[in-house]
Amino acid sequence: MKRNVNILIGLALVTGQGSASNFQPVLPAAFSGSLLSAIGLAMISTLFAYDGWHFVGYVAGEIRDPQRNVPRSIILGVFICADASTVRLIPFTGDRIPHPKPGAVLDG
C-alpha cells in the first residue's frame, strides 16, 4: 500500500498536473451565520471521532504485552488513515477536467 501511495505521489510530481492554487482561498472572504453553524457541525463530528481515544486504556488491559502492542497499533492506525486520506486527495489536487479545443462543436 505504501509503495502504491509513493508511486501515485511520484506520478503527480513528475507529470506536473498538481497545483497549490487548487487549495486557494484557504478562508472565505466573509463569514456568515450558516458558515459558523457548518463549522460547529463539523466540530461535533470531529470531537465524536476523537472520543474513541479514551478507550485505549481499557483495550490495553485486555491484550497481551500492551506496552509493545498499543503504541504499535496506534502508530500503524494513524499511518493507515493518513495514507488512505492521501490517496483520496490526490485526484482532486490536479486539473483533470478535459477542456474543449477552441472552435470545437460540443454535443448537447
C-alpha positions in Angstrom: 0.0 0.0 0.0 2.8 2.4 0.9 4.5 1.7 -2.3 1.4 2.5 -4.3 1.0 5.8 -2.5 4.6 6.7 -3.2 4.1 5.8 -6.9 0.9 8.0 -7.1 2.7 10.9 -5.4 5.7 10.4 -7.7 3.5 10.5 -10.8 1.8 13.7 -9.6 5.2 15.3 -9.1 6.6 14.1 -12.4 3.7 15.0 -14.6 3.2 18.4 -13.0 -0.5 18.1 -13.0 -1.0 19.3 -9.4 -1.1 22.9 -8.4 -1.1 24.6 -5.0 -3.6 27.1 -6.4 -6.3 24.4 -6.1 -6.2 25.0 -2.3 -6.9 28.7 -2.6 -8.6 30.6 -1.0 -8.0 28.9 2.4 -10.6 31.1 4.1 -13.7 32.7 2.6 -13.9 36.5 2.2 -16.8 36.9 4.6 -18.2 34.7 7.4 -22.0 34.2 7.7 -24.2 32.5 10.2 -24.6 29.5 8.0 -20.9 29.1 7.8 -20.5 29.2 11.5 -23.2 26.6 12.0 -21.5 24.4 9.4 -18.2 24.7 11.3 -19.9 23.8 14.6 -21.5 20.8 12.9 -18.1 19.7 11.6 -16.6 20.2 15.1 -19.2 17.8 16.6 -18.3 15.1 14.1 -14.6 15.6 14.7 -15.0 15.5 18.5 -17.1 12.4 18.2 -14.2 10.7 16.2 -11.7 11.7 18.9 -13.9 10.3 21.6 -12.6 6.8 20.9 -9.1 7.6 22.2 -10.1 7.4 25.8 -10.9 3.7 25.3 -7.2 2.9 24.7 -6.7 2.3 28.4 -9.5 -0.2 28.5 -8.2 -2.0 25.4 -4.7 -2.1 26.8 -5.9 -4.1 29.8 -7.3 -6.8 27.5 -4.4 -7.5 25.2 -1.1 -9.3 25.6 2.0 -7.2 26.0 0.2 -3.8 25.9 3.5 -1.8 26.3 4.6 -3.1 23.0 1.3 -3.6 21.1 -0.7 -0.5 22.0 1.9 2.0 20.6 2.4 -0.1 17.5 -1.3 -0.3 16.8 -1.9 3.4 17.4 1.0 4.4 15.1 0.0 1.9 12.5 -3.6 3.0 12.6 -2.6 6.7 12.2 -0.4 5.9 9.2 -3.1 3.8 7.5 -5.6 6.6 7.9 -3.1 9.2 6.7 -2.3 7.1 3.6 -5.9 6.4 2.9 -6.8 10.1 3.0 -3.7 11.0 0.9 -4.8 8.5 -1.8 -8.3 10.0 -1.9 -6.9 13.6 -2.0 -4.5 13.1 -5.0 -7.2 13.1 -7.8 -8.5 16.4 -6.5 -5.2 18.3 -6.4 -4.8 18.5 -10.2 -6.7 19.9 -13.1 -8.2 16.6 -14.5 -11.2 18.2 -16.4 -10.7 18.0 -20.1 -11.1 21.3 -21.8 -12.6 21.5 -25.3 -10.4 23.0 -28.1 -11.3 26.4 -29.4 -13.9 26.1 -32.1 -14.9 22.6 -31.2 -18.6 21.7 -31.5 -20.0 20.4 -28.3 -22.7 17.8 -28.2 -25.8 18.7 -26.2 
